[in-house]
Amino acid sequence: MKLVYTQENRFLVNNIRNIVENAGIKTVLRNEYASSAAGDLSPFDTWLELWVVNDSDYAEAMKIIEAISSNKNEDDWVCEQCGEKNDSSFDICWQCQHVRP
């Protein structure tokens, strides 16, 4: 098993897990219950960790994670139909549901 992702935000780790598993890669979470030991352990040691079960899936999982991370650098976009500003993560306008060009 190899570690592919860790983060203090449990929501983000679980979101990455769902995306990686939807690509057919088996994963395991570690440190699920370590947050209760935050006073005795370093905060970094209590972060939730995502591991791939098969070492051969490591490269593919990292490609998926990097692709997700690179989308964060995109600019916001303006809807052609209603003129509403949308976050780069939206593919559909939140105001009028027009598809992003």
A tleap script that builds the chain and sets N, CA, C and O, in Angstrom:
source leaprc.protein.ff14SB
mol = sequence {
  NMET LYS LEU VAL TYR THR GLN GLU ASN ARG
  PHE LEU VAL ASN ASN ILE ARG ASN ILE VAL
  GLU ASN ALA GLY ILE LYS THR VAL LEU ARG
  ASN GLU TYR ALA SER SER ALA ALA GLY ASP
  LEU SER PRO PHE ASP THR TRP LEU GLU LEU
  TRP VAL VAL ASN ASP SER ASP TYR ALA GLU
  ALA MET LYS ILE ILE GLU ALA ILE SER SER
  ASN LYS ASN GLU ASP ASP TRP VAL CYS GLU
  GLN CYS GLY GLU LYS ASN ASP SER SER PHE
  ASP ILE CYS TRP GLN CYS GLN HIE VAL ARG
  CPRO
}
set mol.1.N position { 0.843 -1.179 0.000 }
set mol.1.CA position { 0.000 0.000 0.000 }
set mol.1.C position { 0.887 1.241 0.000 }
set mol.1.O position { 1.976 1.263 0.573 }
set mol.2.N position { 0.367 2.284 -0.676 }
set mol.2.CA position { 1.103 3.543 -0.732 }
set mol.2.C position { 0.167 4.711 -0.419 }
set mol.2.O position { -0.996 4.723 -0.823 }
set mol.3.N position { 0.698 5.679 0.303 }
set mol.3.CA position { -0.039 6.890 0.632 }
set mol.3.C position { -0.145 7.766 -0.609 }
set mol.3.O position { 0.859 8.044 -1.265 }
set mol.4.N position { -1.370 8.203 -0.934 }
set mol.4.CA position { -1.552 9.076 -2.093 }
set mol.4.C position { -2.068 10.459 -1.713 }
set mol.4.O position { -1.884 11.410 -2.472 }
set mol.5.N position { -2.713 10.590 -0.547 }
set mol.5.CA position { -3.267 11.898 -0.206 }
set mol.5.C position { -3.515 11.979 1.291 }
set mol.5.O position { -3.978 11.019 1.907 }
set mol.6.N position { -3.205 13.126 1.868 }
set mol.6.CA position { -3.537 13.414 3.262 }
set mol.6.C position { -3.865 14.894 3.371 }
set mol.6.O position { -3.347 15.722 2.622 }
set mol.7.N position { -4.734 15.208 4.318 }
set mol.7.CA position { -5.227 16.586 4.437 }
set mol.7.C position { -5.956 16.663 5.772 }
set mol.7.O position { -6.536 15.679 6.229 }
set mol.8.N position { -5.923 17.833 6.392 }
set mol.8.CA position { -6.616 17.973 7.673 }
set mol.8.C position { -8.132 18.000 7.499 }
set mol.8.O position { -8.868 17.669 8.429 }
set mol.9.N position { -8.606 18.392 6.311 }
set mol.9.CA position { -10.032 18.462 6.037 }
set mol.9.C position { -10.545 17.081 5.604 }
set mol.9.O position { -10.241 16.620 4.504 }
set mol.10.N position { -11.305 16.441 6.453 }
set mol.10.CA position { -11.792 15.088 6.199 }
set mol.10.C position { -12.714 15.040 4.978 }
set mol.10.O position { -12.743 14.043 4.257 }
set mol.11.N position { -13.461 16.113 4.752 }
set mol.11.CA position { -14.351 16.173 3.591 }
set mol.11.C position { -13.548 16.056 2.299 }
set mol.11.O position { -13.937 15.317 1.395 }
set mol.12.N position { -12.432 16.779 2.204 }
set mol.12.CA position { -11.608 16.730 0.995 }
set mol.12.C position { -11.010 15.342 0.775 }
set mol.12.O position { -10.966 14.859 -0.356 }
set mol.13.N position { -10.556 14.709 1.836 }
set mol.13.CA position { -9.973 13.370 1.708 }
set mol.13.C position { -11.032 12.388 1.214 }
set mol.13.O position { -10.761 11.577 0.329 }
set mol.14.N position { -12.224 12.455 1.774 }
set mol.14.CA position { -13.287 11.555 1.340 }
set mol.14.C position { -13.745 11.852 -0.081 }
set mol.14.O position { -14.118 10.936 -0.814 }
set mol.15.N position { -13.722 13.105 -0.475 }
set mol.15.CA position { -14.063 13.460 -1.859 }
set mol.15.C position { -13.037 12.885 -2.831 }
set mol.15.O position { -13.406 12.316 -3.858 }
set mol.16.N position { -11.758 13.031 -2.514 }
set mol.16.CA position { -10.697 12.451 -3.345 }
set mol.16.C position { -10.846 10.933 -3.385 }
set mol.16.O position { -10.671 10.315 -4.436 }
set mol.17.N position { -11.165 10.342 -2.255 }
set mol.17.CA position { -11.355 8.886 -2.207 }
set mol.17.C position { -12.462 8.455 -3.172 }
set mol.17.O position { -12.291 7.491 -3.918 }
set mol.18.N position { -13.584 9.155 -3.163 }
set mol.18.CA position { -14.691 8.807 -4.056 }
set mol.18.C position { -14.277 8.900 -5.522 }
set mol.18.O position { -14.623 8.031 -6.322 }
set mol.19.N position { -13.548 9.934 -5.870 }
set mol.19.CA position { -13.125 10.118 -7.258 }
set mol.19.C position { -12.151 9.017 -7.677 }
set mol.19.O position { -12.281 8.451 -8.762 }
set mol.20.N position { -11.187 8.718 -6.828 }
set mol.20.CA position { -10.201 7.682 -7.136 }
set mol.20.C position { -10.877 6.313 -7.232 }
set mol.20.O position { -10.572 5.537 -8.138 }
set mol.21.N position { -11.782 6.013 -6.318 }
set mol.21.CA position { -12.465 4.722 -6.360 }
set mol.21.C position { -13.393 4.598 -7.571 }
set mol.21.O position { -13.581 3.499 -8.094 }
set mol.22.N position { -13.973 5.715 -8.021 }
set mol.22.CA position { -14.794 5.685 -9.229 }
set mol.22.C position { -13.973 5.366 -10.467 }
set mol.22.O position { -14.524 4.961 -11.491 }
set mol.23.N position { -12.667 5.544 -10.382 }
set mol.23.CA position { -11.771 5.175 -11.481 }
set mol.23.C position { -11.362 3.707 -11.387 }
set mol.23.O position { -10.545 3.240 -12.181 }
set mol.24.N position { -11.917 2.982 -10.433 }
set mol.24.CA position { -11.636 1.558 -10.298 }
set mol.24.C position { -10.428 1.214 -9.457 }
set mol.24.O position { -9.919 0.096 -9.534 }
set mol.25.N position { -9.960 2.155 -8.653 }
set mol.25.CA position { -8.781 1.936 -7.816 }
set mol.25.C position { -9.240 1.724 -6.374 }
set mol.25.O position { -9.963 2.549 -5.817 }
set mol.26.N position { -8.813 0.610 -5.777 }
set mol.26.CA position { -9.191 0.308 -4.400 }
set mol.26.C position { -8.339 1.124 -3.434 }
set mol.26.O position { -7.125 1.239 -3.598 }
set mol.27.N position { -8.999 1.687 -2.426 }
set mol.27.CA position { -8.307 2.531 -1.456 }
set mol.27.C position { -8.663 2.120 -0.032 }
set mol.27.O position { -9.615 1.377 0.210 }
set mol.28.N position { -7.867 2.630 0.892 }
set mol.28.CA position { -8.080 2.424 2.324 }
set mol.28.C position { -7.830 3.763 3.008 }
set mol.28.O position { -6.908 4.495 2.646 }
set mol.29.N position { -8.662 4.076 4.002 }
set mol.29.CA position { -8.433 5.265 4.826 }
set mol.29.C position { -7.701 4.853 6.089 }
set mol.29.O position { -7.987 3.810 6.677 }
set mol.30.N position { -6.761 5.678 6.496 }
set mol.30.CA position { -6.059 5.476 7.765 }
set mol.30.C position { -6.212 6.730 8.603 }
set mol.30.O position { -6.461 7.817 8.083 }
set mol.31.N position { -6.062 6.565 9.889 }
set mol.31.CA position { -6.195 7.654 10.869 }
set mol.31.C position { -7.630 8.155 10.966 }
set mol.31.O position { -7.859 9.319 11.297 }
set mol.32.N position { -8.586 7.295 10.685 }
set mol.32.CA position { -9.990 7.710 10.764 }
set mol.32.C position { -10.378 8.175 12.165 }
set mol.32.O position { -11.210 9.070 12.311 }
set mol.33.N position { -9.794 7.586 13.178 }
set mol.33.CA position { -10.180 7.896 14.543 }
set mol.33.C position { -9.051 8.554 15.332 }
set mol.33.O position { -9.119 8.651 16.558 }
set mol.34.N position { -8.029 8.998 14.640 }
set mol.34.CA position { -6.866 9.583 15.312 }
set mol.34.C position { -7.121 11.005 15.809 }
set mol.34.O position { -6.360 11.507 16.637 }
set mol.35.N position { -8.160 11.656 15.327 }
set mol.35.CA position { -8.402 13.037 15.743 }
set mol.35.C position { -8.645 13.157 17.245 }
set mol.35.O position { -8.404 14.214 17.828 }
set mol.36.N position { -9.112 12.099 17.865 }
set mol.36.CA position { -9.331 12.137 19.314 }
set mol.36.C position { -8.016 12.162 20.097 }
set mol.36.O position { -8.012 12.457 21.292 }
set mol.37.N position { -6.914 11.857 19.436 }
set mol.37.CA position { -5.605 11.867 20.092 }
set mol.37.C position { -4.819 13.138 19.777 }
set mol.37.O position { -3.605 13.179 19.975 }
set mol.38.N position { -5.492 14.164 19.293 }
set mol.38.CA position { -4.827 15.385 18.844 }
set mol.38.C position { -3.978 16.047 19.932 }
set mol.38.O position { -2.989 16.702 19.604 }
set mol.39.N position { -4.318 15.904 21.179 }
set mol.39.CA position { -3.509 16.502 22.241 }
set mol.39.C position { -2.222 15.760 22.504 }
set mol.39.O position { -1.226 16.356 22.915 }
set mol.40.N position { -2.238 14.456 22.268 }
set mol.40.CA position { -1.065 13.625 22.538 }
set mol.40.C position { -0.172 13.471 21.317 }
set mol.40.O position { 1.030 13.247 21.453 }
set mol.41.N position { -0.741 13.586 20.140 }
set mol.41.CA position { 0.006 13.436 18.891 }
set mol.41.C position { 0.154 14.786 18.208 }
set mol.41.O position { -0.599 15.721 18.482 }
set mol.42.N position { 1.112 14.873 17.337 }
set mol.42.CA position { 1.253 16.058 16.488 }
set mol.42.C position { -0.009 16.188 15.646 }
set mol.42.O position { -0.554 15.171 15.217 }
set mol.43.N position { -0.492 17.396 15.395 }
set mol.43.CA position { -1.687 17.552 14.557 }
set mol.43.C position { -1.560 16.865 13.193 }
set mol.43.O position { -2.540 16.322 12.682 }
set mol.44.N position { -0.370 16.884 12.605 }
set mol.44.CA position { -0.169 16.241 11.305 }
set mol.44.C position { -0.360 14.729 11.384 }
set mol.44.O position { -0.782 14.103 10.412 }
set mol.45.N position { -0.055 14.154 12.518 }
set mol.45.CA position { -0.197 12.712 12.691 }
set mol.45.C position { -1.648 12.277 12.843 }
set mol.45.O position { -1.938 11.081 12.817 }
set mol.46.N position { -2.555 13.220 12.999 }
set mol.46.CA position { -3.973 12.883 13.145 }
set mol.46.C position { -4.762 13.105 11.861 }
set mol.46.O position { -5.956 12.807 11.811 }
set mol.47.N position { -4.109 13.625 10.821 }
set mol.47.CA position { -4.816 13.865 9.560 }
set mol.47.C position { -5.255 12.550 8.929 }
set mol.47.O position { -4.558 11.540 9.022 }
set mol.48.N position { -6.402 12.575 8.297 }
set mol.48.CA position { -6.906 11.418 7.574 }
set mol.48.C position { -6.015 11.163 6.358 }
set mol.48.O position { -5.631 12.099 5.656 }
set mol.49.N position { -5.691 9.897 6.114 }
set mol.49.CA position { -4.801 9.523 5.005 }
set mol.49.C position { -5.521 8.595 4.043 }
set mol.49.O position { -6.284 7.724 4.460 }
set mol.50.N position { -5.274 8.787 2.748 }
set mol.50.CA position { -5.818 7.921 1.711 }
set mol.50.C position { -4.679 7.114 1.114 }
set mol.50.O position { -3.690 7.681 0.649 }
set mol.51.N position { -4.810 5.799 1.125 }
set mol.51.CA position { -3.794 4.885 0.623 }
set mol.51.C position { -4.394 4.042 -0.490 }
set mol.51.O position { -5.560 3.655 -0.411 }
set mol.52.N position { -3.612 3.749 -1.529 }
set mol.52.CA position { -4.052 2.785 -2.540 }
set mol.52.C position { -3.636 1.401 -2.079 }
set mol.52.O position { -2.555 1.218 -1.519 }
set mol.53.N position { -4.509 0.424 -2.319 }
set mol.53.CA position { -4.257 -0.946 -1.874 }
set mol.53.C position { -3.137 -1.580 -2.689 }
set mol.53.O position { -2.234 -2.206 -2.133 }
set mol.54.N position { -3.198 -1.417 -4.004 }
set mol.54.CA position { -2.195 -2.016 -4.892 }
set mol.54.C position { -1.176 -0.962 -5.301 }
set mol.54.O position { -1.533 0.094 -5.823 }
set mol.55.N position { 0.093 -1.261 -5.058 }
set mol.55.CA position { 1.161 -0.319 -5.422 }
set mol.55.C position { 1.136 0.018 -6.904 }
set mol.55.O position { 1.532 1.117 -7.294 }
set mol.56.N position { 0.679 -0.905 -7.729 }
set mol.56.CA position { 0.654 -0.672 -9.179 }
set mol.56.C position { -0.358 0.405 -9.575 }
set mol.56.O position { -0.288 0.935 -10.684 }
set mol.57.N position { -1.297 0.735 -8.683 }
set mol.57.CA position { -2.294 1.779 -8.958 }
set mol.57.C position { -1.832 3.168 -8.521 }
set mol.57.O position { -2.527 4.159 -8.746 }
set mol.58.N position { -0.667 3.233 -7.902 }
set mol.58.CA position { -0.188 4.501 -7.348 }
set mol.58.C position { -0.083 5.595 -8.408 }
set mol.58.O position { -0.597 6.695 -8.203 }
set mol.59.N position { 0.564 5.321 -9.520 }
set mol.59.CA position { 0.785 6.341 -10.551 }
set mol.59.C position { -0.546 6.856 -11.104 }
set mol.59.O position { -0.713 8.060 -11.299 }
set mol.60.N position { -1.481 5.957 -11.352 }
set mol.60.CA position { -2.787 6.359 -11.880 }
set mol.60.C position { -3.557 7.205 -10.863 }
set mol.60.O position { -4.185 8.197 -11.232 }
set mol.61.N position { -3.511 6.820 -9.602 }
set mol.61.CA position { -4.181 7.595 -8.552 }
set mol.61.C position { -3.576 8.988 -8.443 }
set mol.61.O position { -4.305 9.967 -8.278 }
set mol.62.N position { -2.261 9.089 -8.531 }
set mol.62.CA position { -1.610 10.397 -8.452 }
set mol.62.C position { -1.973 11.275 -9.645 }
set mol.62.O position { -2.125 12.488 -9.495 }
set mol.63.N position { -2.112 10.677 -10.830 }
set mol.63.CA position { -2.543 11.447 -12.003 }
set mol.63.C position { -3.932 12.031 -11.790 }
set mol.63.O position { -4.186 13.189 -12.123 }
set mol.64.N position { -4.818 11.233 -11.240 }
set mol.64.CA position { -6.182 11.688 -10.972 }
set mol.64.C position { -6.178 12.834 -9.968 }
set mol.64.O position { -6.862 13.839 -10.165 }
set mol.65.N position { -5.420 12.687 -8.906 }
set mol.65.CA position { -5.351 13.718 -7.865 }
set mol.65.C position { -4.732 15.003 -8.409 }
set mol.65.O position { -5.210 16.095 -8.104 }
set mol.66.N position { -3.687 14.885 -9.201 }
set mol.66.CA position { -3.061 16.072 -9.798 }
set mol.66.C position { -4.015 16.773 -10.753 }
set mol.66.O position { -4.032 18.003 -10.812 }
set mol.67.N position { -4.808 16.014 -11.502 }
set mol.67.CA position { -5.770 16.616 -12.420 }
set mol.67.C position { -6.829 17.406 -11.649 }
set mol.67.O position { -7.248 18.480 -12.081 }
set mol.68.N position { -7.248 16.876 -10.526 }
set mol.68.CA position { -8.225 17.572 -9.686 }
set mol.68.C position { -7.605 18.858 -9.139 }
set mol.68.O position { -8.245 19.910 -9.140 }
set mol.69.N position { -6.378 18.771 -8.681 }
set mol.69.CA position { -5.703 19.931 -8.102 }
set mol.69.C position { -5.439 21.014 -9.133 }
set mol.69.O position { -5.490 22.199 -8.806 }
set mol.70.N position { -5.162 20.633 -10.363 }
set mol.70.CA position { -4.869 21.635 -11.394 }
set mol.70.C position { -6.108 22.417 -11.782 }
set mol.70.O position { -5.985 23.535 -12.283 }
set mol.71.N position { -7.297 21.873 -11.570 }
set mol.71.CA position { -8.538 22.589 -11.879 }
set mol.71.C position { -8.757 23.775 -10.952 }
set mol.71.O position { -9.510 24.687 -11.295 }
set mol.72.N position { -8.124 23.787 -9.799 }
set mol.72.CA position { -8.294 24.881 -8.847 }
set mol.72.C position { -7.709 26.182 -9.365 }
set mol.72.O position { -8.111 27.255 -8.915 }
set mol.73.N position { -6.770 26.112 -10.300 }
set mol.73.CA position { -6.109 27.308 -10.796 }
set mol.73.C position { -6.858 27.992 -11.936 }
set mol.73.O position { -6.412 29.022 -12.441 }
set mol.74.N position { -7.992 27.428 -12.343 }
set mol.74.CA position { -8.759 28.034 -13.416 }
set mol.74.C position { -9.437 29.304 -12.920 }
set mol.74.O position { -9.709 29.455 -11.729 }
set mol.75.N position { -9.706 30.213 -13.853 }
set mol.75.CA position { -10.395 31.456 -13.522 }
set mol.75.C position { -11.899 31.229 -13.447 }
set mol.75.O position { -12.431 30.292 -14.042 }
set mol.76.N position { -12.574 32.105 -12.705 }
set mol.76.CA position { -14.026 32.087 -12.695 }
set mol.76.C position { -14.525 32.414 -14.098 }
set mol.76.O position { -13.785 32.984 -14.900 }
set mol.77.N position { -15.756 32.063 -14.397 }
set mol.77.CA position { -16.295 32.319 -15.725 }
set mol.77.C position { -17.648 33.011 -15.618 }
set mol.77.O position { -18.361 32.886 -14.623 }
set mol.78.N position { -17.978 33.753 -16.692 }
set mol.78.CA position { -19.238 34.499 -16.742 }
set mol.78.C position { -20.178 33.788 -17.706 }
set mol.78.O position { -19.800 33.460 -18.830 }
set mol.79.N position { -21.393 33.556 -17.257 }
set mol.79.CA position { -22.400 32.871 -18.055 }
set mol.79.C position { -22.766 33.714 -19.273 }
set mol.79.O position { -23.053 34.905 -19.153 }
set mol.80.N position { -22.754 33.084 -20.443 }
set mol.80.CA position { -23.113 33.778 -21.684 }
set mol.80.C position { -24.595 34.131 -21.740 }
set mol.80.O position { -24.992 35.076 -22.422 }
set mol.81.N position { -25.410 33.363 -21.017 }
set mol.81.CA position { -26.856 33.569 -21.090 }
set mol.81.C position { -27.355 34.651 -20.145 }
set mol.81.O position { -28.120 35.525 -20.552 }
set mol.82.N position { -26.925 34.598 -18.873 }
set mol.82.CA position { -27.465 35.561 -17.905 }
set mol.82.C position { -26.432 36.553 -17.372 }
set mol.82.O position { -26.793 37.512 -16.690 }
set mol.83.N position { -25.151 36.332 -17.675 }
set mol.83.CA position { -24.111 37.252 -17.237 }
set mol.83.C position { -23.644 37.055 -15.810 }
set mol.83.O position { -22.878 37.868 -15.294 }
set mol.84.N position { -24.092 35.991 -15.164 }
set mol.84.CA position { -23.718 35.726 -13.772 }
set mol.84.C position { -22.298 35.170 -13.685 }
set mol.84.O position { -21.892 34.344 -14.502 }
set mol.85.N position { -21.547 35.636 -12.679 }
set mol.85.CA position { -20.196 35.127 -12.445 }
set mol.85.C position { -20.293 33.807 -11.695 }
set mol.85.O position { -21.017 33.695 -10.706 }
set mol.86.N position { -19.540 32.785 -12.185 }
set mol.86.CA position { -19.551 31.450 -11.590 }
set mol.86.C position { -18.139 31.042 -11.205 }
set mol.86.O position { -17.169 31.433 -11.856 }
set mol.87.N position { -18.031 30.263 -10.153 }
set mol.87.CA position { -16.756 29.715 -9.732 }
set mol.87.C position { -16.239 28.756 -10.802 }
set mol.87.O position { -17.024 28.149 -11.531 }
set mol.88.N position { -14.935 28.625 -10.889 }
set mol.88.CA position { -14.335 27.761 -11.909 }
set mol.88.C position { -14.730 26.295 -11.744 }
set mol.88.O position { -14.656 25.525 -12.702 }
set mol.89.N position { -15.141 25.908 -10.557 }
set mol.89.CA position { -15.523 24.511 -10.318 }
set mol.89.C position { -16.897 24.174 -10.888 }
set mol.89.O position { -17.244 22.999 -11.002 }
set mol.90.N position { -17.690 25.197 -11.252 }
set mol.90.CA position { -19.026 24.950 -11.796 }
set mol.90.C position { -18.969 24.738 -13.295 }
set mol.90.O position { -18.338 25.510 -14.017 }
set mol.91.N position { -19.626 23.692 -13.759 }
set mol.91.CA position { -19.765 23.453 -15.193 }
set mol.91.C position { -21.119 23.940 -15.695 }
set mol.91.O position { -21.348 24.021 -16.902 }
set mol.92.N position { -22.013 24.263 -14.766 }
set mol.92.CA position { -23.342 24.771 -15.090 }
set mol.92.C position { -23.553 26.030 -14.265 }
set mol.92.O position { -23.220 26.067 -13.080 }
set mol.93.N position { -24.106 27.058 -14.892 }
set mol.93.CA position { -24.369 28.321 -14.198 }
set mol.93.C position { -25.321 28.070 -13.030 }
set mol.93.O position { -26.362 27.436 -13.197 }
set mol.94.N position { -24.964 28.562 -11.864 }
set mol.94.CA position { -25.802 28.347 -10.691 }
set mol.94.C position { -27.082 29.160 -10.773 }
set mol.94.O position { -28.077 28.808 -10.139 }
set mol.95.N position { -27.075 30.239 -11.541 }
set mol.95.CA position { -28.228 31.128 -11.640 }
set mol.95.C position { -29.290 30.613 -12.622 }
set mol.95.O position { -30.470 30.533 -12.281 }
set mol.96.N position { -28.858 30.263 -13.847 }
set mol.96.CA position { -29.818 29.903 -14.905 }
set mol.96.C position { -29.657 28.490 -15.439 }
set mol.96.O position { -30.417 28.076 -16.314 }
set mol.97.N position { -28.685 27.739 -14.932 }
set mol.97.CA position { -28.409 26.359 -15.319 }
set mol.97.C position { -27.953 26.210 -16.779 }
set mol.97.O position { -28.085 25.142 -17.376 }
set mol.98.N position { -27.424 27.284 -17.331 }
set mol.98.CA position { -26.842 27.219 -18.684 }
set mol.98.C position { -25.491 26.510 -18.592 }
set mol.98.O position { -24.724 26.741 -17.657 }
set mol.99.N position { -25.206 25.644 -19.569 }
set mol.99.CA position { -23.946 24.874 -19.559 }
set mol.99.C position { -22.771 25.780 -19.893 }
set mol.99.O position { -22.861 26.640 -20.770 }
set mol.100.N position { -21.677 25.578 -19.186 }
set mol.100.CA position { -20.453 26.350 -19.394 }
set mol.100.C position { -19.949 26.138 -20.823 }
set mol.100.O position { -19.938 25.012 -21.319 }
set mol.101.N position { -19.529 27.233 -21.487 }
set mol.101.CA position { -19.031 27.094 -22.865 }
set mol.101.C position { -17.720 26.335 -22.938 }
set mol.101.O position { -17.179 26.139 -24.027 }
savepdb mol mol.pdb
quit
